[in-house]
Amino acid sequence: KMKKTLLCVAEKPNVAATASSILSKGTAHPEIIQAKPFNLKNYYFHGRFLGQNVNVIFTAVAGHLFQINFSGDYSKWNGVNPNDLFTAPIVTTVPPEYTDIQRNLERLSKKANFLMLWLDNDREGENISEEVETVCKKANSNLAVY
């Protein structure tokens, strides 16, 4: 029977490194990922989750993945009535410097059965968790999220 895979995603690279070292008892194998200008790594090790042996992949984002802007003419601040911005359409995109991080999450999600979010317990961390979950579930709709 094949082992299931647990994908863990931290909000910051140093959290992924520290948690991987502790959880793997120093046995995690790092993989440097192409994500300039960020120094990101994926860490691979074996662990236990929900009472079963699993392959663990621990990675991180570097804060927010998405940026939110007003669409079209509403993005030109000087030519817009501020009152119109309350009902203006918004567009959510991944900025160019974060597309490598997005692709890494997509690639890892396709291998995973479970997604565990390791993000800060505050409003910003919750928002980043939603962004990570959105990217990962789009790549693998069968992921169970914890």
C-alpha positions as CSV (number, residue, x, y, z in Angstrom):
1,K,0.0,0.0,0.0
2,M,1.4,3.4,-1.0
3,K,2.0,5.9,1.7
4,K,-0.1,9.0,1.6
5,T,1.5,12.5,1.4
6,L,1.1,15.4,3.8
7,L,1.9,18.8,2.3
8,C,2.6,21.4,5.0
9,V,2.8,25.1,4.1
10,A,4.3,27.7,6.4
11,E,3.9,31.5,6.1
12,K,7.7,32.1,6.2
13,P,10.7,30.0,5.0
14,N,12.4,30.0,8.4
15,V,9.3,28.4,10.0
16,A,9.3,25.6,7.4
17,A,13.0,25.0,8.0
18,T,12.7,24.9,11.8
19,A,9.5,22.8,11.9
20,S,11.0,20.3,9.4
21,S,14.2,20.0,11.4
22,I,12.2,19.4,14.6
23,L,9.5,17.1,13.2
24,S,12.0,15.0,11.2
25,K,14.6,14.9,14.0
26,G,17.1,16.4,11.6
27,T,16.5,13.9,8.8
28,A,14.6,16.2,6.3
29,H,16.1,16.4,2.8
30,P,15.9,20.0,1.4
31,E,15.2,20.8,-2.2
32,I,16.0,24.3,-3.3
33,I,13.2,25.7,-5.5
34,Q,13.4,28.3,-8.2
35,A,11.7,31.2,-6.5
36,K,13.9,34.3,-6.9
37,P,14.1,36.6,-5.1
38,F,13.1,34.3,-2.3
39,N,15.2,31.7,-0.7
40,L,12.7,28.9,-0.5
41,K,13.2,25.1,0.0
42,N,10.9,22.1,0.1
43,Y,11.8,19.6,2.9
44,Y,11.1,15.9,2.5
45,F,10.9,13.4,5.4
46,H,8.7,10.6,6.8
47,G,6.3,11.2,9.6
48,R,3.0,10.2,11.1
49,F,-0.3,11.9,10.6
50,L,-3.8,10.8,11.6
51,G,-2.4,7.5,12.9
52,Q,-0.6,6.5,9.7
53,N,2.9,6.7,8.3
54,V,3.1,9.5,5.7
55,N,5.5,11.2,3.4
56,V,5.8,14.8,4.5
57,I,6.7,17.7,2.2
58,F,7.1,21.0,4.1
59,T,7.4,24.2,2.1
60,A,6.6,27.9,2.6
61,V,5.2,31.0,1.0
62,A,6.7,34.4,1.5
63,G,3.6,36.2,2.8
64,H,0.7,36.9,0.5
65,L,0.4,35.2,-2.9
66,F,-2.3,37.4,-4.3
67,Q,-2.6,41.0,-5.0
68,I,-5.9,42.7,-5.3
69,N,-6.5,45.7,-7.6
70,F,-9.4,47.6,-9.1
71,S,-10.1,46.6,-12.7
72,G,-9.7,48.7,-15.8
73,D,-10.3,52.4,-15.6
74,Y,-10.9,52.1,-11.8
75,S,-7.2,51.5,-11.3
76,K,-6.4,55.0,-12.4
77,W,-6.7,56.7,-9.1
78,N,-6.7,60.3,-10.3
79,G,-9.6,59.9,-12.7
80,V,-12.0,58.1,-10.5
81,N,-14.7,59.3,-8.1
82,P,-13.7,57.8,-4.8
83,N,-17.4,56.8,-4.1
84,D,-17.3,54.6,-7.3
85,L,-14.6,52.5,-5.7
86,F,-17.0,51.0,-3.2
87,T,-18.8,49.1,-6.0
88,A,-16.0,48.9,-8.5
89,P,-15.0,45.4,-9.7
90,I,-11.7,44.0,-8.3
91,V,-9.2,41.6,-9.9
92,T,-7.1,39.1,-8.0
93,T,-3.8,38.2,-9.5
94,V,-0.5,36.6,-8.6
95,P,2.3,39.1,-9.1
96,P,5.2,38.0,-11.4
97,E,7.6,37.6,-8.5
98,Y,5.3,35.1,-6.8
99,T,4.5,32.8,-9.8
100,D,7.4,30.4,-8.9
101,I,5.9,30.0,-5.4
102,Q,2.5,29.4,-7.0
103,R,3.9,26.8,-9.4
104,N,5.7,25.1,-6.5
105,L,2.5,24.8,-4.5
106,E,0.6,23.5,-7.6
107,R,3.2,20.9,-8.3
108,L,3.4,19.7,-4.7
109,S,-0.4,19.7,-4.3
110,K,-0.8,17.2,-7.1
111,K,1.3,14.7,-5.1
112,A,-0.5,15.3,-1.8
113,N,-3.5,13.8,0.0
114,F,-3.5,16.2,2.9
115,L,-2.7,20.0,3.2
116,M,-1.8,21.3,6.5
117,L,-1.6,25.1,6.8
118,W,1.1,26.5,9.2
119,L,0.3,30.2,9.0
120,D,0.2,32.9,11.7
121,N,-2.9,32.9,13.9
122,D,-4.0,36.4,13.0
123,R,-6.1,38.0,10.4
124,E,-3.3,38.3,7.9
125,G,-2.3,34.7,8.4
126,E,-5.9,33.6,7.9
127,N,-6.0,35.5,4.7
128,I,-2.8,34.0,3.4
129,S,-4.1,30.6,4.4
130,E,-7.1,31.2,2.2
131,E,-4.8,32.1,-0.7
132,V,-2.7,29.0,-0.2
133,E,-5.7,26.8,0.0
134,T,-7.2,28.3,-3.1
135,V,-4.0,27.6,-5.2
136,C,-3.6,24.1,-3.8
137,K,-7.2,23.0,-4.1
138,K,-7.3,24.4,-7.7
139,A,-4.4,22.0,-8.5
140,N,-5.9,19.1,-6.5
141,S,-9.6,19.3,-5.6
142,N,-9.3,16.1,-3.5
143,L,-6.9,17.6,-0.9
144,A,-8.2,17.3,2.7
145,V,-7.3,20.6,4.4
146,Y,-6.2,20.9,8.0
